[in-house]
């Protein structure tokens, strides 16, 4: 019965363990995409287009991506250190 876990919590399946994901790939790809967008917006700015807000947004994206990569490095370092 599909409503059995709602009525009786003892019949619920145990929750799966969380998966440790490599965030370096996600943060690296995101930062790379922001860097590509920054280059494109700088090229458009060089051709007298008004793309200064885009340049600012892309710079912020790259900075946040680098900060997340630094955070992930130290988080993984703590994870490996505590696992020993």
C-alpha positions in Angstrom: 0.0 0.0 0.0 1.4 3.4 -1.0 0.0 5.1 2.1 1.6 2.7 4.6 4.7 4.8 5.2 2.5 7.7 6.0 0.5 5.8 8.5 3.3 3.6 9.9 6.8 5.2 9.7 8.4 1.8 10.7 7.7 0.4 7.2 9.6 3.2 5.4 12.7 2.2 3.5 16.0 3.5 5.0 17.3 6.7 3.4 20.3 6.2 1.1 23.7 7.5 2.2 24.7 10.8 0.6 27.0 10.6 -2.4 30.3 12.5 -2.2 30.4 14.5 -5.5 33.5 16.0 -7.1 32.5 19.7 -7.2 35.7 20.7 -8.9 34.2 19.7 -12.3 31.0 21.6 -11.7 32.8 24.7 -10.4 35.5 24.5 -13.0 33.0 24.2 -15.9 30.9 27.1 -14.6 34.0 29.3 -14.1 35.2 28.5 -17.6 31.8 29.4 -19.1 31.9 32.7 -17.2 35.4 33.3 -18.5 34.3 32.7 -22.1 31.4 35.0 -21.6 33.8 37.6 -20.3 36.0 37.4 -23.3 33.0 37.7 -25.6 31.7 40.7 -23.8 35.2 42.3 -23.8 35.4 41.8 -27.6 32.0 43.4 -28.0 33.1 46.3 -25.8 36.2 46.8 -28.0 33.8 47.2 -31.0 32.0 50.1 -29.3 29.1 48.1 -27.9 27.7 49.1 -24.6 28.4 45.9 -22.7 29.9 47.2 -19.5 27.2 45.7 -17.3 27.9 42.3 -19.0 31.6 42.7 -18.3 30.9 43.4 -14.7 28.5 40.5 -14.4 31.1 38.1 -16.0 33.9 39.3 -13.8 31.7 38.7 -10.7 30.9 35.2 -12.1 34.6 34.4 -12.5 35.5 35.7 -9.1 32.7 33.7 -7.4 33.8 30.6 -9.3 37.4 30.9 -8.2 36.3 31.5 -4.6 34.1 28.3 -4.8 37.1 26.4 -6.2 39.2 27.5 -3.3 36.4 26.6 -0.8 36.0 23.2 -2.4 39.8 22.6 -2.2 39.8 23.2 1.6 36.5 21.3 2.1 38.0 18.3 0.3 41.2 18.7 2.3 39.3 18.6 5.5 37.3 15.6 4.3 40.4 13.6 3.5 42.1 14.6 6.8 39.1 13.6 8.8 38.8 10.3 6.9 42.2 9.1 8.1 
